[in-house]
Structures are given as structure tokens and as C-alpha cells.
Amino acid sequence: MDGMETGAPPLEVTQEPASADGQQNPPQAGIGVARRRASNGLAEFVESLVVTILLALFATTFVVQAFKIPSESMEPTLLVGDHLLVNKFVFEGTGAWYDKLLPYRAIRRGDIIVFKYPYDDHPYYVKRVIGVPGDRIRISDSRVFVNDKPVSEPYAVHDPLADDPFGEEFPPARDSVPRDRLRPEWAARIMSHVRNGELLIPANHYFVMGDNRDDSWDSRYWGFVDRNAIVGEPILIYWSVRATADDYTDRSLAGSARGIGSTLEHLSSSTRWNRMLREVH
């Protein structure tokens, strides 16, 4: 019957030209359209995948990156097993022309930062900024002084039983540098930065310490953090799992796989639910 709709759209077919003997060639356009659609679909999928990968790489390179806490040096602010999102788009750059166009800010005293340790294989560390370029640092009777002013540190904890040569007094006198407790590179040059019993922080460098003051391997023992080594600022604990420092000693692929398997096996019972989505200060 003329004019009846079948419910399916008509197939658009382009007539093939007649053959030399006058016989009409069978229509092949439907197959061609299907092939083109399949090809276009694959191309769109590949394009979407590439864009997604590029955006993910851009985000982890310039905006945000995930890290986990493997040591006790920042307790109680950050616990072993805390998983952090780190904002890499917060601190001012290195003087490029576009720095003024971006929402950067200066690194301030009291900021918690993630950075690359200056030695060995440059693992990532997390500490709190105590001094910025040009500051004068000293510790007296376990109190931190910056530019002769005592610093209020409600985040810091102390262990009076800890064996910490720089817990009460810092920097050392020239004749009492505990070289066996310092990085050799720092032991050789620490006194070149000491003036009148204070440590002077050079340009483009920062002095950092852990909140767990007597159990922290920090600037007192290995030196300053170069500005170019700073990755960003932790902003959020997106997940936290009960763990100890021993759980993160094996950094091999097999060790990481075992750690992930154990965590997944005890996911519900080992998760610190009260720390989920907590801001980092």
C-alpha cells in the first residue's frame, strides 16, 4: 500500500552504473556505507581514547597527581597509608611569561609540599615548609625561631625519648657537627650557611621539617629543597588505609602487587573511613 510507513528509515542506495553488456550491476552502496560507518566509528573511538589519554597525561603532569604516605614523619597530620591528591597547579612558576596569567601563589611558611628528594633516586617526600628564601632559622629548647621570632606550631609533636641530635638545638656549632647523622654532602657544607648561630636559606631554596619533629628525616639532616624539585601541595586525603612503614619498604613490582592484593582483601576493615575526603592543612 502506497504511503505506509514501515517504522524503519529507507536505506539510501546509490545506483551502480550499468555494465558494458547492458546488465545492471547489483547495488553495493549499502555495504560501502556500512563499512564507512564502521570505519568512522572506529576512528571516533580511537580519537576519544587519544583525547582521554592526553587529558589524563595533562592532568597528572600539570594539575593533580595521586601520592601515598609511606612514613611516619608527618604524623599526626598525615598518617602512613593516607592517599593524597596533590595540586600541581598552585605554586608560582619559574618566571615564564605565562606565570602572571595563571592562578599561582608564592610558597609560604607552613605550607605542606611534595617534592623530589635531592639525592639517590629522587623519591617523593612530603614535609612542611618552615623557612623560605632569605629566612634565618634556628631551634632553641625545641622551639623553632624564624628571623628571631618564635613560630607557633600547633601541628608539631615531640618525643622526649627520641634520639634526635637536632631536636632541641639547631644549627650545630662548627666543632660539633654530627657528621655520622647527616648526608655527607650536607655535612660538608652546612656550616657555610650558618651565620651567628642561625641557618641562612639561600635564594630559590626552602627549609622543610616533618610535623613528627623527632622522627623526621628532613632539611636539618640533608639540606635545602630546590624550588625546581617542588611538585605541589597536598589538598585532599581521598582514601586512607591502616598500614605501617614496613608495608611500604618493598618498592619492587612484586612488593607493590602484594600490597595492593592485601589491601583489596581487607578493604572494608582496613580503610580509615573517618579520614576519607579530609582536607590537608
Secondary structure, DSSP 8 states (H G I E B T S, - for coil): -TT---SS---------B-TTS-B----HHHHHHHHHHHHHHHHHHHHHHHHHHHHHHIIIIIEEEEE--SSTTTTTS-TTEEEEEESSSB--SS-GGGGGS--B---TT-EEEEE-SSTT--EEEEEEEE-TT-EEEEETTEEEETTEE---TT-B--TTS--TTSSEES--GGG--GGGS-HHHHHHGGGGEETTEEE--TTEEEEE-SBTTS---HHHH--EEGGGEEEEEEEEEEEB---GGGGS--SHHHHHHHHHHHHHTHHHHB-GGGTTEE--
